Amino acid sequence: MGDFDDLLSANKDFAAEFDLGGFDGVAHAGVAIVTCMDSRIDPLHMLGLNAGDAKIFRNPGGRVTEAAMEALVLGAHLLGVRRILVIPHTRCAMATHSEAELRQRVSASAGVDASWAEFHVVDDQLAALEEDVQKVRSHPLIPDSVLVGGFLYDVDTGLIEQKL
């Protein structure tokens, strides 16, 4: 006990002003975002959105994985998603380290051999972004009416630039 007290205390403050009770769970701005788990990214605020406006899927590198695709399909059909943004970012560890480097770093940190682990590094962010956007656009369960764009977020300026 005690290891999470600061977070539990902050949650009590949050709950004291909580106004999303009974929310329907639909993306009110019709937006879904696939982006990286990097803590420098604030997906809602960087697009001028608020809680309840978007569905957000995060993973290392901001890739459209099988799980991300599942979320996008559900969002498009059940949760009001009409626009999908795929947004990797500058200075991403998944794009600046090799698979071998990440395995070595994790092995050193864990004290256990991680040479078997796959971290899915990104050799070429723009090529990966193009692949991911095409994957979403061509998926048979994503309606043609859903707009799909590829963007790059700059962690040093806060700006996103549309690439696709």
Backbone as JSON Lines, residues from 0, in Angstrom:
{"i":0,"aa":"M","n":[0.85,-1.18,0.0],"ca":[0.0,0.0,0.0],"c":[0.89,1.24,0.0]}
{"i":1,"aa":"G","n":[0.38,2.29,-0.56],"ca":[1.12,3.54,-0.57],"c":[1.81,3.84,-1.88]}
{"i":2,"aa":"D","n":[2.11,2.82,-2.67],"ca":[2.84,3.04,-3.92],"c":[2.04,3.84,-4.94]}
{"i":3,"aa":"F","n":[0.74,3.83,-4.8],"ca":[-0.12,4.51,-5.76],"c":[-0.94,5.64,-5.12]}
{"i":4,"aa":"D","n":[-0.6,6.0,-3.88],"ca":[-1.38,6.99,-3.14],"c":[-1.47,8.33,-3.86]}
{"i":5,"aa":"D","n":[-0.39,8.77,-4.5],"ca":[-0.44,10.06,-5.2],"c":[-1.44,10.03,-6.34]}
{"i":6,"aa":"L","n":[-1.5,8.91,-7.04],"ca":[-2.43,8.78,-8.16],"c":[-3.87,8.62,-7.68]}
{"i":7,"aa":"L","n":[-4.05,7.88,-6.6],"ca":[-5.39,7.73,-6.04],"c":[-5.91,9.07,-5.51]}
{"i":8,"aa":"S","n":[-5.04,9.85,-4.91],"ca":[-5.42,11.18,-4.43],"c":[-5.81,12.08,-5.6]}
{"i":9,"aa":"A","n":[-5.02,12.06,-6.65],"ca":[-5.33,12.86,-7.84],"c":[-6.65,12.41,-8.45]}
{"i":10,"aa":"N","n":[-6.92,11.1,-8.4],"ca":[-8.18,10.59,-8.94],"c":[-9.37,11.1,-8.14]}
{"i":11,"aa":"K","n":[-9.21,11.23,-6.83],"ca":[-10.3,11.76,-6.01],"c":[-10.6,13.21,-6.4]}
{"i":12,"aa":"D","n":[-9.56,13.99,-6.67],"ca":[-9.76,15.37,-7.13],"c":[-10.47,15.38,-8.48]}
{"i":13,"aa":"F","n":[-10.06,14.5,-9.37],"ca":[-10.68,14.38,-10.68],"c":[-12.16,14.01,-10.54]}
{"i":14,"aa":"A","n":[-12.44,13.02,-9.72],"ca":[-13.8,12.54,-9.54],"c":[-14.7,13.6,-8.92]}
{"i":15,"aa":"A","n":[-14.13,14.47,-8.1],"ca":[-14.93,15.52,-7.46],"c":[-15.53,16.48,-8.49]}
{"i":16,"aa":"E","n":[-14.88,16.6,-9.64],"ca":[-15.38,17.49,-10.7],"c":[-15.8,16.7,-11.94]}
{"i":17,"aa":"F","n":[-15.95,15.41,-11.82],"ca":[-16.24,14.54,-12.95],"c":[-17.62,14.83,-13.52]}
{"i":18,"aa":"D","n":[-17.67,15.06,-14.83],"ca":[-18.96,15.39,-15.45],"c":[-19.26,14.52,-16.68]}
{"i":19,"aa":"L","n":[-18.58,13.39,-16.79],"ca":[-18.82,12.52,-17.94],"c":[-19.65,11.28,-17.58]}
{"i":20,"aa":"G","n":[-20.2,11.26,-16.37],"ca":[-21.04,10.14,-15.97],"c":[-22.22,10.0,-16.9]}
{"i":21,"aa":"G","n":[-22.51,8.77,-17.31],"ca":[-23.62,8.52,-18.21],"c":[-23.31,8.79,-19.67]}
{"i":22,"aa":"F","n":[-22.07,9.14,-19.96],"ca":[-21.65,9.42,-21.33],"c":[-21.89,8.18,-22.19]}
{"i":23,"aa":"D","n":[-22.28,8.39,-23.44],"ca":[-22.64,7.29,-24.32],"c":[-21.46,6.55,-24.96]}
{"i":24,"aa":"G","n":[-20.25,7.08,-24.9],"ca":[-19.09,6.4,-25.44],"c":[-18.86,6.58,-26.92]}
{"i":25,"aa":"V","n":[-19.71,7.35,-27.59],"ca":[-19.55,7.63,-29.02],"c":[-18.5,8.73,-29.18]}
{"i":26,"aa":"A","n":[-17.76,8.67,-30.27],"ca":[-16.77,9.71,-30.57],"c":[-17.51,10.94,-31.09]}
{"i":27,"aa":"H","n":[-17.78,11.9,-30.24],"ca":[-18.64,13.04,-30.58],"c":[-18.1,13.92,-31.69]}
{"i":28,"aa":"A","n":[-16.8,13.95,-31.9],"ca":[-16.23,14.69,-33.04],"c":[-16.03,13.77,-34.24]}
{"i":29,"aa":"G","n":[-16.4,12.49,-34.09],"ca":[-16.28,11.54,-35.18],"c":[-14.85,11.18,-35.53]}
{"i":30,"aa":"V","n":[-13.95,11.3,-34.56],"ca":[-12.52,11.13,-34.81],"c":[-11.98,9.9,-34.09]}
{"i":31,"aa":"A","n":[-11.08,9.19,-34.78],"ca":[-10.28,8.12,-34.16],"c":[-8.82,8.45,-34.44]}
{"i":32,"aa":"I","n":[-7.99,8.21,-33.46],"ca":[-6.56,8.52,-33.56],"c":[-5.76,7.27,-33.22]}
{"i":33,"aa":"V","n":[-4.81,6.92,-34.08],"ca":[-3.82,5.88,-33.76],"c":[-2.5,6.62,-33.61]}
{"i":34,"aa":"T","n":[-1.91,6.53,-32.43],"ca":[-0.65,7.24,-32.19],"c":[0.22,6.44,-31.23]}
{"i":35,"aa":"C","n":[1.37,6.97,-30.96],"ca":[2.35,6.3,-30.1],"c":[1.98,6.47,-28.62]}
{"i":36,"aa":"M","n":[2.54,5.6,-27.81],"ca":[2.34,5.67,-26.36],"c":[3.2,6.74,-25.69]}
{"i":37,"aa":"D","n":[4.03,7.41,-26.46],"ca":[4.96,8.42,-25.94],"c":[4.22,9.45,-25.09]}
{"i":38,"aa":"S","n":[4.75,9.71,-23.91],"ca":[4.08,10.62,-22.97],"c":[4.17,12.09,-23.38]}
{"i":39,"aa":"R","n":[4.93,12.39,-24.42],"ca":[4.97,13.77,-24.92],"c":[3.77,14.1,-25.81]}
{"i":40,"aa":"I","n":[2.96,13.1,-26.1],"ca":[1.82,13.28,-26.99],"c":[0.54,13.39,-26.17]}
{"i":41,"aa":"D","n":[-0.2,14.47,-26.38],"ca":[-1.5,14.68,-25.76],"c":[-2.51,14.68,-26.91]}
{"i":42,"aa":"P","n":[-3.0,13.49,-27.31],"ca":[-3.76,13.37,-28.55],"c":[-4.99,14.26,-28.64]}
{"i":43,"aa":"L","n":[-5.72,14.43,-27.57],"ca":[-6.91,15.27,-27.63],"c":[-6.56,16.74,-27.79]}
{"i":44,"aa":"H","n":[-5.72,17.24,-26.91],"ca":[-5.41,18.67,-26.92],"c":[-4.66,19.12,-28.16]}
{"i":45,"aa":"M","n":[-3.83,18.24,-28.74],"ca":[-3.07,18.65,-29.92],"c":[-3.98,18.89,-31.12]}
{"i":46,"aa":"L","n":[-5.21,18.37,-31.04],"ca":[-6.17,18.56,-32.13],"c":[-7.35,19.42,-31.7]}
{"i":47,"aa":"G","n":[-7.26,20.03,-30.54],"ca":[-8.34,20.9,-30.08],"c":[-9.59,20.13,-29.68]}
{"i":48,"aa":"L","n":[-9.41,18.89,-29.24],"ca":[-10.53,18.04,-28.86],"c":[-10.63,17.92,-27.34]}
{"i":49,"aa":"N","n":[-11.76,17.41,-26.89],"ca":[-12.01,17.22,-25.47],"c":[-12.39,15.77,-25.19]}
{"i":50,"aa":"A","n":[-12.44,15.41,-23.93],"ca":[-12.87,14.07,-23.55],"c":[-14.21,13.77,-24.2]}
{"i":51,"aa":"G","n":[-14.32,12.6,-24.79],"ca":[-15.56,12.2,-25.44],"c":[-15.6,12.49,-26.92]}
{"i":52,"aa":"D","n":[-14.63,13.25,-27.43],"ca":[-14.63,13.62,-28.84],"c":[-14.03,12.54,-29.74]}
{"i":53,"aa":"A","n":[-13.1,11.73,-29.23],"ca":[-12.36,10.83,-30.1],"c":[-12.09,9.49,-29.43]}
{"i":54,"aa":"K","n":[-11.9,8.49,-30.28],"ca":[-11.4,7.19,-29.85],"c":[-9.9,7.21,-30.08]}
{"i":55,"aa":"I","n":[-9.14,6.77,-29.1],"ca":[-7.68,6.85,-29.18],"c":[-7.09,5.47,-28.95]}
{"i":56,"aa":"F","n":[-6.21,5.07,-29.87],"ca":[-5.5,3.81,-29.75],"c":[-4.02,4.12,-29.75]}
{"i":57,"aa":"R","n":[-3.32,3.67,-28.7],"ca":[-1.89,3.98,-28.57],"c":[-1.08,2.7,-28.47]}
{"i":58,"aa":"N","n":[0.09,2.71,-29.1],"ca":[1.03,1.61,-28.99],"c":[2.42,2.13,-29.35]}
{"i":59,"aa":"P","n":[3.47,1.36,-29.06],"ca":[4.82,1.81,-29.41],"c":[4.94,2.04,-30.91]}
{"i":60,"aa":"G","n":[5.29,3.25,-31.31],"ca":[5.47,3.58,-32.72],"c":[4.21,4.09,-33.4]}
{"i":61,"aa":"G","n":[3.06,3.97,-32.75],"ca":[1.82,4.46,-33.35],"c":[1.43,3.71,-34.61]}
{"i":62,"aa":"R","n":[1.67,2.4,-34.63],"ca":[1.4,1.58,-35.82],"c":[-0.03,1.05,-35.85]}
{"i":63,"aa":"V","n":[-0.52,0.81,-37.04],"ca":[-1.83,0.2,-37.21],"c":[-1.64,-1.32,-37.15]}
{"i":64,"aa":"T","n":[-1.69,-1.82,-35.93],"ca":[-1.55,-3.25,-35.66],"c":[-2.91,-3.93,-35.84]}
{"i":65,"aa":"E","n":[-2.94,-5.23,-35.66],"ca":[-4.21,-5.96,-35.72],"c":[-5.19,-5.44,-34.67]}
{"i":66,"aa":"A","n":[-4.69,-5.17,-33.48],"ca":[-5.56,-4.65,-32.41],"c":[-6.05,-3.24,-32.74]}
{"i":67,"aa":"A","n":[-5.19,-2.42,-33.32],"ca":[-5.6,-1.07,-33.71],"c":[-6.67,-1.15,-34.79]}
{"i":68,"aa":"M","n":[-6.5,-2.05,-35.74],"ca":[-7.48,-2.21,-36.82],"c":[-8.82,-2.64,-36.26]}
{"i":69,"aa":"E","n":[-8.81,-3.54,-35.3],"ca":[-10.04,-3.96,-34.63],"c":[-10.76,-2.76,-34.02]}
{"i":70,"aa":"A","n":[-10.0,-1.91,-33.34],"ca":[-10.58,-0.72,-32.72],"c":[-11.15,0.23,-33.78]}
{"i":71,"aa":"L","n":[-10.46,0.38,-34.89],"ca":[-10.93,1.28,-35.95],"c":[-12.21,0.77,-36.59]}
{"i":72,"aa":"V","n":[-12.28,-0.53,-36.83],"ca":[-13.5,-1.11,-37.4],"c":[-14.68,-0.89,-36.46]}
{"i":73,"aa":"L","n":[-14.48,-1.18,-35.19],"ca":[-15.56,-0.97,-34.22],"c":[-15.94,0.51,-34.13]}
{"i":74,"aa":"G","n":[-14.93,1.37,-34.15],"ca":[-15.2,2.81,-34.11],"c":[-16.01,3.27,-35.3]}
{"i":75,"aa":"A","n":[-15.66,2.79,-36.49],"ca":[-16.35,3.21,-37.71],"c":[-17.79,2.73,-37.76]}
{"i":76,"aa":"H","n":[-18.05,1.56,-37.21],"ca":[-19.4,1.0,-37.32],"c":[-20.28,1.22,-36.1]}
{"i":77,"aa":"L","n":[-19.68,1.37,-34.94],"ca":[-20.49,1.42,-33.72],"c":[-20.32,2.68,-32.89]}
{"i":78,"aa":"L","n":[-19.26,3.47,-33.16],"ca":[-18.94,4.55,-32.24],"c":[-18.81,5.92,-32.9]}
{"i":79,"aa":"G","n":[-19.37,6.06,-34.09],"ca":[-19.45,7.38,-34.73],"c":[-18.19,7.89,-35.4]}
{"i":80,"aa":"V","n":[-17.2,7.05,-35.63],"ca":[-15.95,7.51,-36.24],"c":[-16.15,7.74,-37.74]}
{"i":81,"aa":"R","n":[-15.82,8.96,-38.19],"ca":[-15.92,9.34,-39.59],"c":[-14.58,9.79,-40.17]}
{"i":82,"aa":"R","n":[-13.6,10.04,-39.27],"ca":[-12.25,10.42,-39.68],"c":[-11.25,9.68,-38.83]}
{"i":83,"aa":"I","n":[-10.23,9.13,-39.49],"ca":[-9.18,8.39,-38.79],"c":[-7.85,9.07,-39.07]}
{"i":84,"aa":"L","n":[-7.12,9.38,-38.01],"ca":[-5.79,9.97,-38.12],"c":[-4.76,8.99,-37.59]}
{"i":85,"aa":"V","n":[-3.77,8.67,-38.41],"ca":[-2.65,7.85,-37.98],"c":[-1.5,8.82,-37.76]}
{"i":86,"aa":"I","n":[-0.97,8.87,-36.52],"ca":[-0.03,9.93,-36.16],"c":[1.19,9.4,-35.41]}
{"i":87,"aa":"P","n":[2.24,8.97,-36.13],"ca":[3.52,8.72,-35.45],"c":[4.17,10.06,-35.12]}
{"i":88,"aa":"H","n":[5.35,10.05,-34.53],"ca":[5.97,11.31,-34.1],"c":[7.47,11.31,-34.31]}
{"i":89,"aa":"T","n":[8.01,12.51,-34.27],"ca":[9.46,12.69,-34.39],"c":[10.15,12.15,-33.13]}
{"i":90,"aa":"R","n":[11.41,11.81,-33.28],"ca":[12.26,11.33,-32.18],"c":[11.64,10.16,-31.44]}
{"i":91,"aa":"C","n":[10.99,9.26,-32.17],"ca":[10.37,8.07,-31.58],"c":[11.44,7.0,-31.37]}
{"i":92,"aa":"A","n":[11.45,6.41,-30.2],"ca":[12.43,5.35,-29.9],"c":[12.27,4.16,-30.83]}
{"i":93,"aa":"M","n":[11.06,3.93,-31.3],"ca":[10.82,2.8,-32.19],"c":[11.41,3.04,-33.58]}
{"i":94,"aa":"A","n":[11.69,4.3,-33.89],"ca":[12.25,4.65,-35.2],"c":[13.72,5.06,-35.12]}
{"i":95,"aa":"T","n":[14.24,5.18,-33.92],"ca":[15.63,5.63,-33.78],"c":[16.55,4.57,-33.18]}
{"i":96,"aa":"H","n":[15.99,3.41,-32.85],"ca":[16.78,2.3,-32.31],"c":[16.54,1.06,-33.15]}
{"i":97,"aa":"S","n":[17.53,0.2,-33.19],"ca":[17.37,-1.07,-33.89],"c":[16.71,-2.07,-32.95]}
{"i":98,"aa":"E","n":[16.23,-3.14,-33.55],"ca":[15.64,-4.23,-32.77],"c":[16.69,-4.77,-31.78]}
{"i":99,"aa":"A","n":[17.92,-4.92,-32.24],"ca":[19.0,-5.43,-31.39],"c":[19.27,-4.48,-30.21]}
{"i":100,"aa":"E","n":[19.27,-3.18,-30.47],"ca":[19.49,-2.2,-29.4],"c":[18.4,-2.28,-28.34]}
{"i":101,"aa":"L","n":[17.14,-2.36,-28.78],"ca":[16.04,-2.43,-27.81],"c":[16.09,-3.73,-27.02]}
{"i":102,"aa":"R","n":[16.42,-4.83,-27.68],"ca":[16.54,-6.1,-26.96],"c":[17.64,-6.03,-25.91]}
{"i":103,"aa":"Q","n":[18.77,-5.41,-26.27],"ca":[19.89,-5.29,-25.33],"c":[19.51,-4.41,-24.15]}
{"i":104,"aa":"R","n":[18.84,-3.3,-24.43],"ca":[18.46,-2.39,-23.35],"c":[17.44,-3.03,-22.4]}
{"i":105,"aa":"V","n":[16.47,-3.76,-22.98],"ca":[15.49,-4.44,-22.15],"c":[16.16,-5.56,-21.36]}
{"i":106,"aa":"S","n":[17.05,-6.3,-21.99],"ca":[17.78,-7.37,-21.29],"c":[18.54,-6.8,-20.1]}
{"i":107,"aa":"A","n":[19.23,-5.68,-20.32],"ca":[20.0,-5.05,-19.25],"c":[19.1,-4.58,-18.12]}
{"i":108,"aa":"S","n":[17.97,-4.0,-18.47],"ca":[17.05,-3.5,-17.46],"c":[16.38,-4.63,-16.69]}
{"i":109,"aa":"A","n":[15.98,-5.68,-17.42],"ca":[15.24,-6.79,-16.8],"c":[16.15,-7.78,-16.09]}
{"i":110,"aa":"G","n":[17.42,-7.8,-16.47],"ca":[18.32,-8.81,-15.92],"c":[17.99,-10.19,-16.45]}
{"i":111,"aa":"V","n":[17.27,-10.24,-17.57],"ca":[16.85,-11.48,-18.2],"c":[17.08,-11.32,-19.7]}
{"i":112,"aa":"D","n":[17.46,-12.39,-20.36],"ca":[17.68,-12.35,-21.81],"c":[16.38,-12.02,-22.53]}
{"i":113,"aa":"A","n":[16.39,-10.95,-23.32],"ca":[15.22,-10.54,-24.1],"c":[15.49,-10.66,-25.59]}
{"i":114,"aa":"S","n":[16.48,-11.47,-25.95],"ca":[16.84,-11.59,-27.37],"c":[15.72,-12.2,-28.21]}
{"i":115,"aa":"W","n":[14.78,-12.84,-27.59],"ca":[13.64,-13.46,-28.27],"c":[12.49,-12.49,-28.51]}
{"i":116,"aa":"A","n":[12.49,-11.37,-27.8],"ca":[11.35,-10.44,-27.86],"c":[11.35,-9.64,-29.16]}
{"i":117,"aa":"E","n":[10.16,-9.36,-29.64],"ca":[10.01,-8.53,-30.84],"c":[9.43,-7.19,-30.42]}
{"i":118,"aa":"F","n":[10.08,-6.11,-30.86],"ca":[9.62,-4.77,-30.52],"c":[9.13,-3.99,-31.74]}
{"i":119,"aa":"H","n":[9.23,-4.58,-32.91],"ca":[8.66,-4.0,-34.13],"c":[9.15,-2.58,-34.39]}
{"i":120,"aa":"V","n":[10.47,-2.44,-34.48],"ca":[11.03,-1.12,-34.77],"c":[10.6,-0.68,-36.17]}
{"i":121,"aa":"V","n":[10.71,0.62,-36.4],"ca":[10.3,1.23,-37.66],"c":[11.55,1.74,-38.36]}
{"i":122,"aa":"D","n":[11.9,1.12,-39.47],"ca":[13.1,1.53,-40.21],"c":[12.89,2.84,-40.96]}
{"i":123,"aa":"D","n":[11.69,3.05,-41.49],"ca":[11.38,4.24,-42.29],"c":[9.98,4.7,-41.89]}
{"i":124,"aa":"Q","n":[9.91,5.76,-41.1],"ca":[8.63,6.21,-40.57],"c":[7.63,6.57,-41.67]}
{"i":125,"aa":"L","n":[8.08,7.26,-42.7],"ca":[7.14,7.67,-43.74],"c":[6.64,6.47,-44.54]}
{"i":126,"aa":"A","n":[7.5,5.5,-44.81],"ca":[7.06,4.29,-45.5],"c":[6.08,3.51,-44.62]}
{"i":127,"aa":"A","n":[6.37,3.43,-43.32],"ca":[5.47,2.74,-42.4],"c":[4.13,3.47,-42.31]}
{"i":128,"aa":"L","n":[4.16,4.79,-42.3],"ca":[2.92,5.57,-42.26],"c":[2.09,5.32,-43.51]}
{"i":129,"aa":"E","n":[2.75,5.32,-44.66],"ca":[2.04,5.05,-45.91],"c":[1.41,3.65,-45.89]}
{"i":130,"aa":"E","n":[2.17,2.68,-45.42],"ca":[1.66,1.31,-45.3],"c":[0.44,1.25,-44.38]}
{"i":131,"aa":"D","n":[0.53,1.92,-43.24],"ca":[-0.56,1.89,-42.27],"c":[-1.82,2.58,-42.79]}
{"i":132,"aa":"V","n":[-1.65,3.73,-43.43],"ca":[-2.8,4.45,-43.98],"c":[-3.46,3.61,-45.07]}
{"i":133,"aa":"Q","n":[-2.66,3.0,-45.92],"ca":[-3.2,2.15,-46.98],"c":[-3.92,0.94,-46.39]}
{"i":134,"aa":"K","n":[-3.37,0.38,-45.31],"ca":[-3.99,-0.76,-44.64],"c":[-5.4,-0.39,-44.16]}
{"i":135,"aa":"V","n":[-5.54,0.8,-43.59],"ca":[-6.85,1.23,-43.11],"c":[-7.78,1.53,-44.28]}
{"i":136,"aa":"R","n":[-7.29,2.28,-45.26],"ca":[-8.13,2.65,-46.41],"c":[-8.63,1.44,-47.18]}
{"i":137,"aa":"S","n":[-7.84,0.39,-47.25],"ca":[-8.21,-0.77,-48.05],"c":[-8.9,-1.88,-47.26]}
{"i":138,"aa":"H","n":[-9.06,-1.69,-45.97],"ca":[-9.68,-2.73,-45.15],"c":[-11.15,-2.87,-45.54]}
{"i":139,"aa":"P","n":[-11.62,-4.1,-45.75],"ca":[-13.0,-4.29,-46.21],"c":[-14.07,-3.84,-45.22]}
{"i":140,"aa":"L","n":[-13.71,-3.68,-43.96],"ca":[-14.7,-3.26,-42.97],"c":[-14.59,-1.78,-42.59]}
{"i":141,"aa":"I","n":[-13.74,-1.03,-43.3],"ca":[-13.7,0.42,-43.12],"c":[-14.44,1.03,-44.31]}
{"i":142,"aa":"P","n":[-15.57,1.67,-44.07],"ca":[-16.34,2.23,-45.18],"c":[-15.56,3.29,-45.95]}
{"i":143,"aa":"D","n":[-15.82,3.37,-47.25],"ca":[-15.18,4.38,-48.09],"c":[-15.52,5.79,-47.62]}
{"i":144,"aa":"S","n":[-16.62,5.95,-46.91],"ca":[-17.04,7.26,-46.42],"c":[-16.18,7.76,-45.26]}
{"i":145,"aa":"V","n":[-15.39,6.87,-44.66],"ca":[-14.51,7.26,-43.55],"c":[-13.21,7.81,-44.14]}
{"i":146,"aa":"L","n":[-12.88,9.03,-43.77],"ca":[-11.65,9.67,-44.24],"c":[-10.48,9.18,-43.4]}
{"i":147,"aa":"V","n":[-9.36,8.88,-44.08],"ca":[-8.17,8.37,-43.39],"c":[-6.98,9.22,-43.8]}
{"i":148,"aa":"G","n":[-6.27,9.77,-42.82],"ca":[-5.11,10.59,-43.11],"c":[-3.9,10.16,-42.3]}
{"i":149,"aa":"G","n":[-2.73,10.4,-42.87],"ca":[-1.47,10.11,-42.2],"c":[-0.75,11.4,-41.86]}
{"i":150,"aa":"F","n":[-0.3,11.53,-40.64],"ca":[0.29,12.76,-40.13],"c":[1.57,12.43,-39.36]}
{"i":151,"aa":"L","n":[2.41,13.44,-39.16],"ca":[3.6,13.29,-38.32],"c":[3.56,14.4,-37.28]}
{"i":152,"aa":"Y","n":[3.64,14.01,-36.01],"ca":[3.62,14.96,-34.89],"c":[5.06,15.3,-34.51]}
{"i":153,"aa":"D","n":[5.34,16.57,-34.38],"ca":[6.67,17.03,-33.98],"c":[6.66,17.26,-32.47]}
{"i":154,"aa":"V","n":[7.4,16.44,-31.73],"ca":[7.4,16.54,-30.27],"c":[8.1,17.79,-29.75]}
{"i":155,"aa":"D","n":[8.82,18.48,-30.62],"ca":[9.52,19.7,-30.2],"c":[8.73,20.97,-30.46]}
{"i":156,"aa":"T","n":[7.77,20.92,-31.4],"ca":[6.99,22.12,-31.71],"c":[5.51,21.97,-31.38]}
{"i":157,"aa":"G","n":[5.04,20.72,-31.26],"ca":[3.61,20.48,-31.03],"c":[2.78,20.49,-32.29]}
{"i":158,"aa":"L","n":[3.41,20.69,-33.43],"ca":[2.67,20.75,-34.7],"c":[2.55,19.37,-35.33]}
{"i":159,"aa":"I","n":[1.42,19.15,-36.03],"ca":[1.31,17.96,-36.85],"c":[1.3,18.39,-38.3]}
{"i":160,"aa":"E","n":[1.9,17.55,-39.14],"ca":[1.97,17.83,-40.57],"c":[1.33,16.67,-41.31]}
{"i":161,"aa":"Q","n":[0.38,16.99,-42.2],"ca":[-0.26,15.92,-42.96],"c":[0.71,15.42,-44.03]}
{"i":162,"aa":"K","n":[0.92,14.11,-44.04],"ca":[1.83,13.47,-45.01],"c":[1.04,12.72,-46.07]}
{"i":163,"aa":"L","n":[-0.14,12.2,-45.71],"ca":[-0.99,11.42,-46.64],"c":[-2.44,11.78,-46.44]}
